[in-house]
Amino acid sequence: QLQLQESGPGLVKPSETLSLTCTVSGGSISSSSYYWGWIRQPPGKGLEWIGSIYYSGSTYYNPSLKSRVTISVDTSKNQFSLKLSSVTAADTAVYYCASHRTRLVRLDWFDYWGQGTLVTVSS
Amino acid sequence: DIQMTQSPSSLSASVGDRVTITCRASQGISNSLAWYQQKPGKAPKLLLYAASRLESGVPSRFSGSGSGTDYTLTISSLQPEDFATYYCQQYYSTPQTFGQGTKVEIK
């Protein structure tokens, strides 16, 4: 069974870049069955998909965030990472990483999730 | 983007009740719908995918149905551990989008 764990700073200053890493265990990040995704949830609010990456480096991003988001993968470490630039208070949220089922480059549902990490944007 | 609208936003129910939550898409999504359960302070948990397929390990009291733009999640007999917030997600097209959530509370 896959396990995912987010790591990174819990506090980021406005205008700076948020950086998080997700470590995958219990399976290979090079699996053909998965993209690897980031989802966020502002306090007390709903879920927003940020983007997803395949082990080859192929990415899909939410257009609403695309200009500020970079997702990368390190297959040697079984990790993938999120960078969100020029953050504001509106980017304060719990950030989750998750396994994103895929069939023939089509993105499907999220079946395994990390526990989530709260990132606060504040000076 | 496809907008997902859940109803109701919240409901109060008793243990043993039958509960139904609706998710409506702004356009047809061909059963490309998943349901998640989220408890406070925890990550969402996948319950169903392809509108009606139960994820392994999920109790059979959870079921899903629907087609086109309208989908439902039904809990046949609400249990104490089912009090949580439920989200639908469409994966018919990118960007994938979630409903706003339905909070199921104890009556």
Chai-1 contact restraints between the chains, C-beta under 6 A:
chainA,res_idxA,chainB,res_idxB,connection_type,confidence,min_distance_angstrom,max_distance_angstrom,comment,restraint_id
A,G46,B,F98,contact,1.0,0.0,6.0,A-B,restraint_1
A,G46,B,Q100,contact,1.0,0.0,6.0,A-B,restraint_2
A,G46,B,G101,contact,1.0,0.0,6.0,A-B,restraint_3
A,L47,B,Y87,contact,1.0,0.0,6.0,A-B,restraint_4
A,L47,B,F98,contact,1.0,0.0,6.0,A-B,restraint_5
A,W49,B,P95,contact,1.0,0.0,6.0,A-B,restraint_6
A,W49,B,Q96,contact,1.0,0.0,6.0,A-B,restraint_7
A,Y60,B,T94,contact,1.0,0.0,6.0,A-B,restraint_8
A,N62,B,P95,contact,1.0,0.0,6.0,A-B,restraint_9
A,Y96,B,A43,contact,1.0,0.0,6.0,A-B,restraint_10
A,L107,B,Y91,contact,1.0,0.0,6.0,A-B,restraint_11
A,D108,B,Y91,contact,1.0,0.0,6.0,A-B,restraint_12
A,W109,B,A34,contact,1.0,0.0,6.0,A-B,restraint_13
A,W109,B,Y49,contact,1.0,0.0,6.0,A-B,restraint_14
A,W109,B,Y91,contact,1.0,0.0,6.0,A-B,restraint_15
A,D111,B,L46,contact,1.0,0.0,6.0,A-B,restraint_16
A,W113,B,A43,contact,1.0,0.0,6.0,A-B,restraint_17
A,Q115,B,A43,contact,1.0,0.0,6.0,A-B,restraint_18
A,G116,B,A43,contact,1.0,0.0,6.0,A-B,restraint_19
